[in-house]
């Protein structure tokens, strides 16, 4: 009798599920930095499950999304923020622009690697793990007779000059995390020196983060610095590409949160529960998405060679990402990268090529004078306008409020003064480095 009663109750509850799904309705506005392949795929499955909800994806770069939510906070019309960078969520959390939510789905571990999957304070939730690495076009490398890279430093080798693409951290939250990961993994001075050496080999700095996989897929350039799902999804979609995690990388959660004052909080809650459910986690394995699920059981349905951070404990273990360090210097890092690399790329490439040519001529020879000039050229390129301690100062970081979408974009106030000081120093250093390297080459 008890068994029959329990079965009847279960059957009754199951009949309520469609009714509950139907009861949640209205527009759900999600501010997101994700590309259409991700957003459209998830939207289609979610709307099929909740036919009463119409999802609007408001596409904005991560930093632009933060600014949008800050500027519209008084009359907020957004329900959710959906992006990869946890430090971006920390900024919104610090501005009191997110609201807490307790996830009902079970089975999600506390951490991926050494990083908490969900915000310990409850304001944002991790739905996928993200790592950072290198993707390359296999046909391109074969045609150009280029070797396959194994680590970040390989991209600084002269053989890759003119073959590498990357976005700028000011234009992409995922690129920002990649830059920050290397700075934390290699140290402030060594990290920036490596980024400049890699950037000296750039073919381009793309306007958007997904411009990098597009460029590699099409063969516009051979190698790209990307977040993992760009490489994995391109590979799964049949492009002749490959991807690897360099030893110095990290794994952090890609996140979603409910915006404070969300007009449709029930729909927002349903979206989070869906993303973390078995059904939602399996959508991440779609060839157009290829993100690392945070539910370990989902990997049973993944391709045989799909990365599994819950089994491969070495994945992302080299860098224990410091989220607060990243948050406290977020704007400074973006401005430094733009001043030293994005908007002085021609000068950096010229200095890098001159140094590479001089080192090639010096190879196998002994010339102390030429060697000294080359060392001086390297030191000029690697020089930084500020120290790591200065970059982390809260007051200094707050100076950098405006992003420059291009070099001619006008900034004002103290930010303009500081960036001009940096630019003058950087431009002079690159020009002098090129001159010294050419002098060294002339001796050989």
C-alpha positions, 0 to 999 in steps of 0.5 A: 500500500505504501509503495502504491501511495509513493508511486502515485505521489511521484506520478503526480509530481511529475505531471506538475513539472511541465505546469511549473515550467509553463508558469514561468514566463516573460522576457529574460534579458541576459547581458553576455560576452559570449559568441552566438554559437554559445548563446543561440545554442543554449537559448534554443534548448532553454526556450524549448524547456520553458516556452513561456520565456523569451530570452534576449541576449544583449551582446557586449564585451565583458568590460562594456557589460560591466559599464552598462550595468553600472550606468543603468543600475538606477533603472535596471532592465537586465536580469543576468550577467553571463561571462567568463571572467570571475574578476568582472563579477567581483567588480559588479559584486563590489558595486552591489549590482548582483543579488544572491542566489542559492542553487538547488541543483546538486552534484557540483563539486566545491572546486575545480582545481584550486578554484571555488566553482561558485562564489563563496558569498553566493553572488555568482555561479560557475557553470563551466571551467575555463583554461587558457592556451594556444590554438593553431592551424595544422595545415598552416603550420605544415605549409609554412614549415613551422613547429608545433608550440608546447609552451608560451615561450615558444611563441616568442621564437623568431620562427613565429614572427608574423604568424601569431594573433591575439585580442587585447585584454581591454576588449575581451575579459577572457584575454584579460584573464590570459594576460593576468594568468601569465603575469601571476605564473611568471611574475610581474617583470618576466610575465610582461617581458614574455608578453612583449616578446610574443607580441613582437611576433603578432600578425594582428591584435583582433577587435574581438576575442572570437576574431582570434579563432576565426583568424586561425580557422581561416588561415589568416594567421597560424597561431592564436592565444585563446580561451580553451573553448575557442580551440576545442569548438573549432576542432570539433566543428571540423576546422584543421586546428589543434589546441593545447594548455601550456604548463603555465596556465590556470582553470577558473570558472566561467560564471553567471549571476542575477543582476540586482533588481532583475525584472524577471527573477524567476526566469533568471533562477530557472536559467541558472538551474537549467545551466547547472542541470544534467540537461544544461551541462550536456549542452556544453559538449555541443561541438559549437560550444565545447566548454568544460562542464562543472558536473563531473558526471557529464564527462561520461558523454564527452568525446574520448580525448576531451579534457577532464579537469576532475581526472587530470589534476595537472590541468591548470595546477601550475598557477593558483589564480589570485582573484583579488590580485587580478581584480585590484589591478584590472584596469591598470593591466588593460591600459598597460597592454594597450599602451605598450602593445596594442597601440605601439604594435608597429614599433614593438614589431620593428624593435623585436625584428631588429633584435631577432636579426641581430641575434641570428647574426651573432649566433655561433660568433663571439662579439662582446660589444654586439652582445652588450648592445643586444642585451641593452636592446632587450632591457629597453623593450622590457622596461615597465612604466610602473612597478607591480606594487603601484599597479595594485594600488586601489587609488591608482587603478581607479584612474583608468576609467575609459577604454580606448577602442583605438589609439585616437580615442580621447581620454581625459584627466589623470588617465590621459596624463599617465598614459601619455607619460607611458606612451612617450617612454615606450615609444622612445624605448622601442626606437632606441632598442631598434637602433641598438640592435641594428648597430649590433647587427652592423658589427657582425 
